[in-house]
Amino acid sequence: MVIVDLYPFEETVKKGGTQDEIIEKIDIGGIALIRAAAKNHKNVVCISSVNDYESFLEIYKNNNGQLSLDERKYFARNSFLTSSKYDSAIFNYFDGVENLSLRYGENPHQSGIFSGKLDDVFTKLSGKDLSYNNLLDIDSAMDLMSEFKGDKPTFAILKHNNACGIAMRNNIKEAYDAALEADPVSAFGGILISNSKIDSETASTINSLFCEVVISPEFEKRALEILMQKKNRIILELKLFPKKNNIMRSCLNGKLIQSSDNITDDREILSYPTKLNPDDKQIDDLLFASKICKNTKSNTIVLVKNKQLLASGTGQTSRVDALNQAIEKAEKFGFDLSGASMASDAFFPFPDCVEIAHKKGINSIIQPGGSIKDNLSIDYCNNNNIAMVFTGVRHFKH
């Protein structure tokens, strides 16, 4: 039997030990013992964690000191898990991966931690410590704004991972004003992100709004001074938009892993199933809406006019409900939907959404297509002078 208690490497890192202290806590012999004993589990029981003491003692007492092969395999498995985690912690330390303890998780009764290299993505210039929810919102904000990297000045406001306002204009002040106009109520406590330098004029306007985080690739010196007047406001200078290769989440008793949705809808992928084709201005609005749609919780409908989000229906179980929610919200804030463009993250199984949109004056639509009943929506568009384009790409987000 082998029982090993490894040097407290991770604990030393978390306590902020010096490099010499941390290196000293890299256990060499202990890991070798664990791996050798676990490999020889047919003849040796290996206990590598205090978490296994109780279960081992219970089995030991109940079976007069005898362990079955399956029980030995169980402890061998745990031993290799201990070895793997220990080596991963050492690798992460040398790779610069930070294990950032958060005050709590999504809710106060949940614990939270971030493992990664935040310094590669942004520089934190001011504000309180980042929370679990802050990081989720920042991630969503960067995903959305990455769609507009290199475009004209674009400003977005997000709340609970969804955009409540976004607009593209000739300068960043106009873009911010138009983004805020979409939903000034939801913007309270939101996450603000820009793809262009924030100047002092824009900062002065932002300063009148309570917001959790402001993100920009660059700030004018005076703009920073203004924004930092609110001591708790988190100000982040964006270094890069992180490219995600895979998305992983817990599922049942395992994990789901998928490749990231890295397709950005553009003119090259569009097909034109209706008699009436959208003009250039409409195509710009349709693609603008589609990029927002891709980064909004499904089911979603997004309404856009003149590269300004008018409203969106998000996270609905019915696509019709998503559209009605978007229409109600747009009208609540005084927007005229006549001539607006509509985007859907998935196809229309029936023409009901197209019919509702038409009655409100919406005259151009972008959707993936692919329904066996596409012809019903196409026929309605043809009979009512509506331009509709297909992308061939669905953008569910759950």
C-alpha positions in Angstrom: 0.0 0.0 0.0 1.2 3.5 -0.9 -0.1 6.8 0.6 1.2 10.0 -0.7 0.5 13.6 0.3 2.1 15.9 -2.3 3.8 19.2 -1.7 1.2 22.0 -1.6 2.2 23.5 -5.0 -1.2 25.2 -5.8 -1.6 26.5 -2.3 1.8 28.1 -2.4 1.0 29.8 -5.7 -2.4 31.1 -4.4 -0.7 32.5 -1.3 1.6 34.6 -3.5 4.8 32.7 -2.7 8.1 33.8 -4.2 9.3 32.0 -7.3 11.9 30.1 -5.2 9.2 29.0 -2.7 6.9 27.9 -5.6 9.6 25.9 -7.3 10.6 24.2 -4.1 7.0 23.0 -3.8 7.1 21.0 -7.0 7.0 17.4 -5.8 9.1 15.0 -7.9 9.4 11.8 -5.8 5.7 11.9 -4.7 4.4 12.0 -8.3 6.8 9.2 -9.3 5.5 7.1 -6.3 1.9 7.7 -7.2 2.3 6.8 -10.9 4.3 3.7 -10.1 1.9 2.5 -7.5 -1.2 3.2 -9.6 0.4 1.4 -12.5 0.9 -1.6 -10.3 -2.7 -1.4 -8.9 -3.2 -5.2 -9.2 -0.8 -5.6 -6.3 -0.7 -2.2 -4.7 -3.4 0.1 -3.3 -2.5 3.8 -4.0 -4.1 6.6 -2.0 -3.1 10.0 -3.3 -5.6 12.4 -1.7 -7.0 13.0 1.8 -10.4 12.9 0.0 -10.0 9.2 -0.4 -9.1 8.4 3.2 -12.7 7.9 4.4 -13.9 5.7 1.5 -10.7 3.6 1.7 -11.1 3.1 5.5 -14.8 2.1 5.0 -13.9 -0.5 2.4 -10.9 -1.7 4.4 -13.0 -2.3 7.6 -16.0 -3.8 5.8 -13.9 -6.4 3.9 -11.3 -7.3 6.5 -8.5 -5.4 4.7 -9.2 -6.9 1.3 -9.9 -4.8 -1.8 -11.3 -6.1 -5.0 -9.6 -5.4 -8.4 -12.4 -2.9 -9.2 -11.8 -1.1 -6.0 -8.0 -0.9 -6.6 -8.8 0.4 -10.1 -11.0 3.1 -8.6 -8.1 4.3 -6.4 -5.7 4.0 -9.3 -7.9 6.2 -11.4 -8.1 8.8 -8.6 -4.3 8.7 -8.3 -3.8 9.4 -12.0 -6.3 12.2 -11.7 -4.3 13.7 -8.8 -1.1 13.3 -10.9 -2.7 14.9 -13.9 -4.1 17.9 -12.0 -0.8 18.4 -10.2 1.1 18.5 -13.5 -1.5 20.8 -15.1 -1.2 23.2 -12.2 2.6 23.3 -12.7 2.2 23.8 -16.5 -0.4 26.6 -16.0 2.0 28.4 -13.6 4.9 28.3 -16.1 2.5 29.2 -19.0 1.3 32.2 -17.1 -2.3 31.0 -16.7 -3.9 32.8 -13.8 -6.3 31.1 -11.5 -8.3 34.1 -10.3 -10.5 33.5 -7.3 -13.8 35.5 -7.6 -15.9 36.8 -4.8 -18.6 34.3 -5.8 -20.1 32.7 -8.9 -23.2 33.6 -10.8 -25.0 34.0 -7.4 -23.7 34.8 -4.0 -24.1 31.2 -2.8 -21.9 29.8 -5.6 -18.2 29.8 -5.7 -16.3 31.1 -8.7 -12.9 31.0 -10.3 -11.4 32.1 -13.6 -8.5 30.2 -15.2 -6.8 32.0 -18.0 -4.6 34.8 -19.1 -6.7 38.0 -18.9 -3.6 40.2 -19.5 -3.4 38.9 -23.0 -6.9 40.2 -23.8 -7.1 43.5 -22.0 -5.4 45.9 -19.6 -7.5 46.8 -16.5 -7.1 50.5 -16.1 -9.5 51.2 -13.2 -12.4 49.9 -11.1 -13.4 47.2 -8.7 -12.5 43.5 -9.0 -14.0 41.6 -11.9 -16.9 39.4 -11.0 -18.1 36.1 -12.5 -21.0 37.9 -14.2 -18.7 40.7 -15.3 -16.5 38.2 -17.1 -19.5 36.5 -18.8 -20.8 39.9 -20.0 -17.3 41.0 -21.1 -16.9 37.8 -23.1 -20.3 38.3 -24.8 -19.4 41.9 -25.5 -16.1 41.0 -27.2 -17.8 38.2 -29.2 -20.3 40.7 -30.5 -17.8 43.5 -31.2 -15.4 41.2 -33.0 -18.0 41.0 -35.8 -17.3 44.7 -36.4 -13.6 44.8 -36.0 -12.1 47.2 -38.5 -15.5 48.7 -39.4 -16.7 52.3 -39.0 -17.1 53.4 -35.4 -19.5 51.0 -33.6 -20.7 51.1 -30.0 -22.6 48.4 -28.2 -24.4 48.1 -24.8 -25.0 44.7 -23.4 -27.0 43.3 -20.4 -27.1 39.7 -19.3 -25.0 38.7 -22.4 -27.4 40.2 -24.9 -27.1 43.5 -26.8 -29.7 46.0 -25.7 -28.2 48.7 -28.0 -25.7 48.8 -30.8 -25.1 51.2 -33.7 -22.6 52.1 -36.3 -22.0 55.8 -37.2 -19.4 58.2 -38.6 -18.0 58.9 -35.1 -18.0 57.1 -31.8 -20.1 59.8 -30.0 -22.9 59.4 -32.6 -22.6 55.6 -32.3 -22.9 55.7 -28.5 -26.0 58.0 -28.7 -27.7 55.8 -31.2 -26.9 52.6 -29.2 -28.3 54.1 -26.0 -31.4 55.3 -27.8 -32.4 51.6 -28.5 -33.1 50.9 -24.8 -31.9 53.5 -22.2 -33.7 51.6 -19.5 -31.8 48.3 -19.9 -28.5 50.1 -20.4 -28.5 50.9 -16.7 -25.8 48.7 -15.1 -24.7 47.4 -18.5 -21.5 46.6 -20.3 -20.3 49.2 -22.8 -17.9 48.3 -25.7 -16.5 50.3 -28.6 -14.4 49.3 -31.6 -12.8 52.8 -31.8 -11.1 55.3 -29.5 -13.3 56.9 -26.9 -12.9 60.6 -26.8 -13.6 63.1 -24.0 -17.0 64.1 -25.5 -18.2 60.5 -25.6 -16.8 59.9 -22.1 -18.7 62.9 -20.7 -21.9 61.5 -22.1 -21.2 58.0 -20.8 -20.4 59.4 -17.3 -24.0 60.3 -16.8 -25.0 56.6 -17.1 -24.4 54.0 -14.4 -22.5 51.2 -16.1 -20.4 48.3 -14.8 -17.7 48.1 -17.5 -16.4 50.3 -20.4 -14.2 48.5 -23.0 -12.3 50.2 -25.8 -9.1 49.6 -27.8 -8.0 53.2 -26.9 -9.0 56.1 -24.6 -8.1 59.8 -24.9 -6.3 60.9 -21.8 -9.1 63.3 -20.8 -11.7 60.6 -21.5 -10.0 58.3 -19.0 -9.9 61.0 -16.4 -13.6 61.5 -16.8 -14.5 57.8 -16.8 -12.3 57.2 -13.7 -14.3 59.6 -11.7 -16.6 56.7 -10.8 -14.1 54.6 -8.7 -16.0 51.3 -9.1 -16.5 51.5 -12.8 -14.3 48.9 -14.5 -12.3 50.3 -17.5 -10.6 47.9 -19.8 -8.3 48.7 -22.7 -8.8 46.0 -25.3 -5.7 44.4 -26.7 -7.2 41.7 -28.9 -10.4 39.8 -29.6 -9.7 36.3 -28.4 -10.3 33.6 -31.0 -12.1 30.6 -29.6 -11.5 27.2 -31.2 -13.8 25.2 -29.0 -16.7 25.8 -26.6 -17.1 23.5 -23.6 -19.9 23.2 -21.1 -21.0 20.8 -18.4 -23.7 18.4 -19.5 -25.3 15.6 -17.4 -22.4 13.6 -16.0 -19.9 14.8 -18.6 -19.1 17.6 -21.0 -20.2 18.9 -24.3 -17.5 20.2 -26.6 -18.1 21.9 -30.0 -16.2 24.0 -32.4 -16.9 27.7 -32.2 -19.3 29.5 -34.5 -16.7 31.5 -36.3 -18.7 32.2 -39.5 -19.5 35.9 -40.0 -22.3 36.4 -42.5 -21.2 38.5 -45.5 -22.4 39.3 -49.0 -20.6 36.4 -50.5 -22.8 33.8 -48.8 -26.1 35.4 -49.6 -28.6 33.9 -51.9 -31.7 35.7 -53.2 -34.9 33.5 -53.4 -37.4 36.3 -53.8 -38.2 38.3 -56.9 -37.3 41.6 -55.2 -33.6 41.9 -54.3 -32.6 44.2 -51.4 -30.6 47.3 -52.4 -27.1 48.0 -51.0 -28.4 49.9 -48.0 -30.8 47.1 -47.1 -28.0 44.5 -47.5 -25.9 46.6 -45.1 -28.7 46.6 -42.5 -29.5 42.9 -43.0 -25.9 41.9 -42.4 -25.6 44.3 -39.4 -28.8 42.6 -38.0 -27.5 39.1 -38.7 -24.3 39.7 -36.8 -26.2 40.9 -33.8 -28.6 37.9 -34.2 -25.6 35.5 -34.1 -24.6 36.8 -30.7 -28.0 36.8 -29.1 -29.7 34.0 -27.2 -32.1 31.9 -29.2 -34.8 32.0 -30.3 -34.1 35.6 -31.5 -35.4 38.1 -33.9 -33.4 41.4 -34.5 -34.8 44.6 -36.0 -32.4 47.1 -37.5 -32.7 50.4 -39.4 -29.9 52.6 -40.6 -27.3 50.4 -38.8 -29.0 50.9 -35.5 -30.5 48.1 -33.4 -34.2 49.1 -32.9 -35.1 46.1 -30.7 -34.6 42.4 -30.4 -36.7 39.5 -29.0 -34.3 37.2 -27.2 -34.4 33.7 -25.6 -38.0 33.0 -26.6 -39.4 29.5 -27.0 -41.4 30.7 -30.0 -40.0 32.7 -33.0 -43.3 34.5 -33.3 -43.0 35.5 -29.6 -39.5 36.8 -30.2 -40.8 38.9 -33.1 -43.7 40.3 -31.1 -41.4 41.1 -28.2 -39.0 43.0 -30.6 -41.9 44.9 -32.1 -43.4 45.8 -28.8 -40.1 47.0 -27.5 -39.3 49.1 -30.6 -42.6 50.8 -30.5 -42.3 51.4 -26.8 -39.2 53.5 -27.4 -40.8 55.4 -30.3 -39.1 53.7 -33.3 -40.8 53.7 -36.7 -40.5 50.2 -38.2 -41.4 51.2 -41.7 -38.4 50.3 -43.9 -36.7 48.3 -41.1 -34.8 45.1 -41.7 -35.4 41.8 -39.8 -32.9 39.0 -39.0 -33.7 35.5 -37.6 -31.2 33.1 -36.2 -33.0 30.1 -37.7 -35.4 29.5 -40.6 -39.1 30.2 -40.6 -41.1 26.9 -40.5 -44.2 29.0 -41.4 -44.8 32.4 -43.0 -46.3 33.9 -39.8 -43.3 35.9 -38.9 -43.0 37.3 -42.4 -46.7 38.3 -42.3 -46.4 40.0 -38.9 -43.3 41.9 -40.1 -45.0 43.0 -43.2 -47.9 44.5 -41.3 -45.4 46.6 -39.4 -43.7 48.0 -42.5 -40.6 45.8 -42.4 -39.5 45.3 -46.0 -36.3 43.2 -45.9 -35.5 40.0 -44.2 -32.4 37.8 -43.6 -32.6 34.2 -42.4 -30.7 30.9 -42.9 -33.4 29.3 -45.0 -33.6 25.5 -45.2 -37.2 24.8 -44.1 -39.2 22.3 -46.1 -41.8 25.1 -46.2 -39.5 27.9 -47.3 -41.8 28.5 -50.3 -44.6 29.7 -48.1 -42.4 32.6 -46.8 -41.0 33.2 -50.3 -44.5 33.4 -51.9 -45.7 35.8 -49.2 -42.7 38.1 -49.8 -43.2 37.9 -53.6 -46.8 38.9 -53.2 -46.0 41.8 -50.9 -42.8 43.3 -52.4 -40.6 42.1 -49.6 -36.9 41.4 -50.2 -35.6 38.3 -48.5 -32.1 36.7 -48.5 -30.9 33.4 -47.3 -27.5 32.8 -45.6 -27.5 29.1 -45.5 -26.0 29.3 -42.0 -28.0 28.9 -38.8 -26.7 30.7 -35.7 -28.4 29.1 -32.7 -27.0 30.2 -29.3 -28.1 28.5 -26.2 
